[in-house]
Amino acid sequence: LNIGKKLYEGKTKEVYELLDSPGKVLLQSKDQITAGNAARKNHLEGKAAISNKITSCIFQLLQEAVTSYKSNHKYLSFCIKTAFTRKCGETAFIAPQCEMIPIEWVCRRIATATGSFLKRNPGVKEGYKFYPPKVELFFKDDANNDPQWSEEQLIAAKFCFAGLVIGQTEIEFGVDVTTKEIVLADVIDNDSWRLWPSGDRSQQKDKQVDNVSGFLSLLRSSNTAFPLIITLPLRLYFHYLLSSIFCLFLSEPIGLGCSTILSPEGSAQFAAQIFGLNNHLVWSKLRASILNTWISLKQADKKI
């Protein structure tokens, strides 16, 4: 790739022009995680690759998805256009160049303590479920902490991007400077959501990639009776080992612990062994696997 000058740098990504591809840009993710409108930010190795993979998968899924709706007693189908061309390496992707609309479109299903809704509406309790989902608009202005806008304010602003006037907002994020089409742009990655697995607030994933910490492992272990298995890439194991040693010096509570395994396959094997204690089908599968391994080793020995 013939990469040109940097066009834009945000909290978690950089945008570069592509000299050999007019109308296209390179979006490069950064190993940085932020919170509080970048008031807090930390370097997190490997985060860029994860963010880029998630964004690429979601944009491809949206482009390939076919949505149908009924109009005048006829069903019409369309795909969702996004500012995505192809993935480029582990931490970047190529996209059409867009003139971005400075509006952040937020859809809420649950009122969370870490979001801004409860701060602006103190009478609402955490966990309140919006039906239908609550849609809010925020003008992207870091100096003023992204003030909330109404749809009327958006219409009155009479925005004009790439020669295209936009009268109201639904899912408009950018205008392709070449085709003048409105497309879903920027990124949709692990910085874009707050998740409550199975509706459990205590398990909230808030702009989280991974967290390699002996302290947090013990915290998770103290909040569940189930065995805790931590799977770590080898490159992160040393960091985890150091944090665990610090836990020992700080007199960690007795009776807490977890298993640390360096491969997804090993974690799956260990989990299966636990399930096999009470499930004869899983136990039989494991024993058969061990037997097959033993037979293959014997056969290999004979060939030697």
C-alpha positions as CSV (number, residue, x, y, z in Angstrom):
1,L,0.0,0.0,0.0
2,N,1.2,3.5,-0.8
3,I,0.1,5.3,2.3
4,G,-0.1,9.1,2.3
5,K,-0.6,11.7,5.0
6,K,-2.6,11.3,8.1
7,L,-6.1,12.8,7.6
8,Y,-7.4,12.3,11.1
9,E,-6.5,10.9,14.5
10,G,-9.1,10.0,17.1
11,K,-9.0,8.4,20.5
12,T,-8.7,4.8,19.2
13,K,-7.8,5.1,15.5
14,E,-6.0,6.9,12.8
15,V,-7.1,7.6,9.2
16,Y,-4.6,7.8,6.3
17,E,-5.0,8.6,2.6
18,L,-4.1,6.0,0.0
19,L,-2.2,7.6,-2.8
20,D,-2.9,4.7,-5.3
21,S,-6.6,4.5,-4.5
22,P,-8.4,7.9,-4.8
23,G,-11.5,8.0,-2.7
24,K,-10.2,5.3,-0.3
25,V,-8.6,5.6,3.1
26,L,-6.9,3.3,5.6
27,L,-8.3,3.1,9.1
28,Q,-5.6,2.1,11.6
29,S,-6.7,1.0,15.0
30,K,-4.6,1.9,18.1
31,D,-3.7,-0.2,21.1
32,Q,-5.5,2.3,23.4
33,I,-8.6,2.0,25.5
34,T,-10.4,5.1,26.7
35,A,-13.2,6.1,29.1
36,G,-14.9,9.3,30.1
37,N,-14.5,11.0,26.7
38,A,-10.8,10.2,26.8
39,A,-10.3,11.6,30.3
40,R,-8.9,8.2,31.1
41,K,-6.8,6.3,28.6
42,N,-4.4,3.4,28.8
43,H,-2.2,1.4,26.4
44,L,-3.4,-2.2,25.9
45,E,-1.3,-4.4,23.7
46,G,-3.3,-6.4,21.2
47,K,-6.4,-4.3,21.5
48,A,-6.0,-2.8,18.0
49,A,-6.1,-6.3,16.4
50,I,-9.2,-7.3,18.3
51,S,-11.0,-4.0,17.5
52,N,-10.2,-4.3,13.8
53,K,-11.4,-7.9,13.6
54,I,-14.7,-7.1,15.3
55,T,-15.3,-4.1,13.1
56,S,-14.4,-6.0,9.9
57,C,-16.7,-8.9,10.8
58,I,-19.7,-6.6,11.7
59,F,-19.4,-4.4,8.6
60,Q,-19.1,-7.5,6.4
61,L,-22.2,-9.0,8.1
62,L,-24.2,-5.9,7.6
63,Q,-23.2,-5.6,4.0
64,E,-24.2,-9.2,3.3
65,A,-27.4,-9.1,5.4
66,V,-30.7,-8.6,3.5
67,T,-33.4,-6.7,5.3
68,S,-37.0,-6.8,4.2
69,Y,-39.8,-4.4,4.9
70,K,-43.4,-4.0,3.7
71,S,-44.3,-1.0,1.6
72,N,-47.6,-0.6,-0.4
73,H,-48.4,-4.3,0.2
74,K,-45.0,-5.3,-1.3
75,Y,-42.0,-6.6,0.4
76,L,-38.8,-4.7,-0.5
77,S,-35.3,-6.0,0.3
78,F,-32.1,-4.0,0.7
79,C,-28.6,-4.4,2.3
80,I,-27.0,-2.1,4.8
81,K,-24.3,0.0,3.1
82,T,-21.2,0.5,5.2
83,A,-17.9,2.4,4.8
84,F,-15.9,-0.8,4.5
85,T,-14.0,-2.3,1.5
86,R,-11.7,-5.0,2.9
87,K,-9.5,-5.9,5.9
88,C,-5.9,-4.9,5.5
89,G,-3.6,-6.7,8.0
90,E,-4.3,-7.4,11.6
91,T,-4.9,-3.8,12.8
92,A,-6.4,-1.9,9.8
93,F,-9.0,-1.9,7.1
94,I,-9.6,0.0,3.8
95,A,-12.8,2.1,3.5
96,P,-14.3,4.7,1.2
97,Q,-13.4,8.2,2.3
98,C,-16.3,9.8,4.0
99,E,-17.1,13.3,5.3
100,M,-18.2,12.4,8.8
101,I,-21.4,13.7,10.4
102,P,-20.6,15.0,13.9
103,I,-23.5,13.2,15.5
104,E,-23.2,10.2,17.9
105,W,-26.3,8.0,17.7
106,V,-26.9,6.1,20.9
107,C,-29.5,3.3,21.3
108,R,-30.1,2.1,24.9
109,R,-32.0,-1.0,26.0
110,I,-30.9,-0.9,29.7
111,A,-30.0,2.0,31.9
112,T,-26.5,1.3,33.2
113,A,-24.6,3.0,35.9
114,T,-21.6,3.7,33.7
115,G,-23.7,5.4,31.0
116,S,-24.7,9.0,31.0
117,F,-28.5,8.5,31.1
118,L,-28.8,7.9,34.8
119,K,-26.6,10.9,35.6
120,R,-29.0,13.0,33.5
121,N,-32.1,11.3,34.9
122,P,-31.4,10.6,38.6
123,G,-35.0,9.4,39.2
124,V,-34.5,6.3,37.0
125,K,-33.1,3.2,38.7
126,E,-30.2,1.2,37.2
127,G,-31.4,-1.7,35.2
128,Y,-34.5,0.1,33.9
129,K,-35.4,-1.5,30.5
130,F,-36.4,0.7,27.7
131,Y,-39.2,-0.5,25.4
132,P,-38.9,0.4,22.6
133,P,-35.1,1.0,22.9
134,K,-34.2,4.6,23.9
135,V,-32.6,6.6,21.0
136,E,-30.6,9.7,21.9
137,L,-28.4,12.0,19.8
138,F,-25.2,13.7,20.9
139,F,-23.2,16.4,19.0
140,K,-19.6,15.3,18.8
141,D,-17.8,18.1,20.5
142,D,-15.0,17.0,22.9
143,A,-14.5,20.5,24.3
144,N,-18.1,20.5,25.5
145,N,-18.3,16.8,26.5
146,D,-20.6,15.9,23.5
147,P,-23.8,17.7,24.4
148,Q,-27.2,16.0,23.9
149,W,-29.2,17.2,20.9
150,S,-32.8,16.8,19.9
151,E,-34.0,15.8,16.5
152,E,-35.3,19.3,16.0
153,Q,-31.8,20.7,16.7
154,L,-30.3,18.4,14.2
155,I,-32.8,19.4,11.5
156,A,-32.3,23.1,12.4
157,A,-28.5,22.7,12.0
158,K,-29.0,22.1,8.2
159,F,-25.9,20.1,7.9
160,C,-24.4,19.7,4.4
161,F,-21.8,17.0,3.8
162,A,-20.1,16.2,0.5
163,G,-22.8,18.4,-1.2
164,L,-25.6,16.3,0.3
165,V,-28.1,18.0,2.7
166,I,-29.4,15.7,5.4
167,G,-32.8,16.6,6.8
168,Q,-33.1,14.2,9.8
169,T,-31.2,11.5,11.4
170,E,-31.8,7.8,11.7
171,I,-28.7,5.7,11.1
172,E,-26.7,8.3,9.1
173,F,-23.0,8.3,9.9
174,G,-21.2,9.6,6.9
175,V,-21.4,10.5,3.2
176,D,-19.2,8.7,0.7
177,V,-17.4,11.6,-1.0
178,T,-17.3,9.7,-4.3
179,T,-20.8,8.2,-4.6
180,K,-22.6,10.7,-2.4
181,E,-24.3,7.8,-0.6
182,I,-25.1,7.8,3.1
183,V,-23.2,4.9,4.7
184,L,-22.7,3.4,8.1
185,A,-19.1,4.6,8.8
186,D,-16.4,4.9,11.4
187,V,-16.2,1.6,13.4
188,I,-18.4,-0.8,15.4
189,D,-16.1,-2.6,17.8
190,N,-15.6,-3.4,21.4
191,D,-15.5,0.3,22.3
192,S,-19.0,0.7,21.0
193,W,-21.1,-1.1,23.5
194,R,-21.9,-2.0,27.1
195,L,-23.1,-5.6,27.5
196,W,-24.9,-7.4,30.3
197,P,-24.4,-11.1,29.7
198,S,-27.7,-12.9,30.3
199,G,-29.1,-9.7,31.8
200,D,-26.7,-9.9,34.7
201,R,-25.4,-6.4,35.7
202,S,-22.5,-7.8,37.7
203,Q,-21.1,-9.3,34.5
204,Q,-21.1,-6.1,32.6
205,K,-18.6,-5.7,29.8
206,D,-17.9,-2.0,29.4
207,K,-15.5,-1.2,26.6
208,Q,-13.6,-4.2,27.7
209,V,-11.1,-6.3,25.6
210,D,-9.5,-8.4,28.2
211,N,-8.0,-7.9,31.6
212,V,-5.0,-9.8,32.7
213,S,-4.9,-9.4,36.4
214,G,-4.5,-11.7,39.4
215,F,-6.6,-9.3,41.5
216,L,-9.6,-9.4,39.2
217,S,-9.3,-13.2,38.8
218,L,-9.6,-13.6,42.6
219,L,-12.5,-11.1,42.6
220,R,-14.3,-13.2,40.0
221,S,-13.5,-16.4,41.9
222,S,-15.0,-14.9,45.1
223,N,-18.3,-14.2,43.4
224,T,-19.0,-17.6,42.0
225,A,-19.0,-21.2,43.2
226,F,-18.2,-22.5,39.7
227,P,-14.6,-23.3,38.8
228,L,-12.8,-20.3,37.1
229,I,-10.6,-21.0,34.1
230,I,-8.5,-18.2,32.6
231,T,-7.1,-18.7,29.1
232,L,-4.1,-16.5,28.3
233,P,-2.1,-15.9,25.2
234,L,1.5,-16.8,26.0
235,R,2.6,-13.1,25.4
236,L,0.4,-12.0,28.3
237,Y,1.3,-14.8,30.7
238,F,4.3,-13.0,32.2
239,H,2.2,-9.9,33.0
240,Y,-0.4,-12.1,34.7
241,L,2.3,-14.0,36.7
242,L,3.6,-10.7,38.1
243,S,0.2,-9.5,39.1
244,S,-0.4,-12.8,40.9
245,I,2.9,-12.5,42.8
246,F,1.8,-9.0,44.0
247,C,-1.4,-10.6,45.2
248,L,0.7,-12.9,47.5
249,F,2.6,-10.0,49.0
250,L,-0.7,-8.2,49.7
251,S,-2.0,-11.2,51.7
252,E,-4.8,-12.4,49.4
253,P,-7.8,-14.1,51.0
254,I,-7.4,-17.8,51.7
255,G,-9.6,-20.2,49.8
256,L,-9.7,-18.3,46.5
257,G,-8.1,-19.6,43.4
258,C,-8.5,-20.2,39.7
259,S,-6.9,-22.2,36.9
260,T,-4.6,-20.5,34.3
261,I,-4.2,-22.3,31.0
262,L,-2.2,-21.1,28.0
263,S,-4.3,-22.4,25.1
264,P,-8.1,-22.4,24.2
265,E,-7.8,-26.1,23.5
266,G,-6.4,-26.8,27.0
267,S,-9.1,-24.8,28.6
268,A,-11.8,-26.7,26.7
269,Q,-10.2,-30.0,27.7
270,F,-10.1,-28.9,31.4
271,A,-13.7,-27.8,31.3
272,A,-14.7,-31.1,29.7
273,Q,-13.0,-33.0,32.5
274,I,-15.0,-31.1,35.1
275,F,-18.3,-31.8,33.3
276,G,-17.2,-35.4,32.9
277,L,-17.4,-35.9,36.7
278,N,-21.2,-35.8,36.5
279,N,-21.9,-36.5,32.8
280,H,-21.2,-40.0,31.5
281,L,-21.4,-38.9,27.9
282,V,-18.7,-36.3,28.3
283,W,-16.6,-38.8,30.4
284,S,-16.9,-41.5,27.7
285,K,-15.9,-39.0,25.0
286,L,-12.8,-38.0,26.9
287,R,-11.8,-41.6,27.6
288,A,-12.3,-42.5,24.0
289,S,-10.1,-39.5,23.0
290,I,-7.4,-40.6,25.4
291,L,-7.5,-44.2,24.1
292,N,-7.2,-43.0,20.5
293,T,-4.2,-40.9,21.4
294,W,-2.6,-43.9,23.1
295,I,-3.2,-46.1,20.1
296,S,-1.8,-43.5,17.7
297,L,1.4,-43.2,19.8
298,K,1.8,-47.0,19.9
299,Q,1.5,-47.1,16.1
300,A,4.0,-44.3,15.7
301,D,6.5,-46.2,18.0
302,K,6.3,-49.3,15.8
303,K,7.1,-47.2,12.7
304,I,10.2,-45.9,14.4
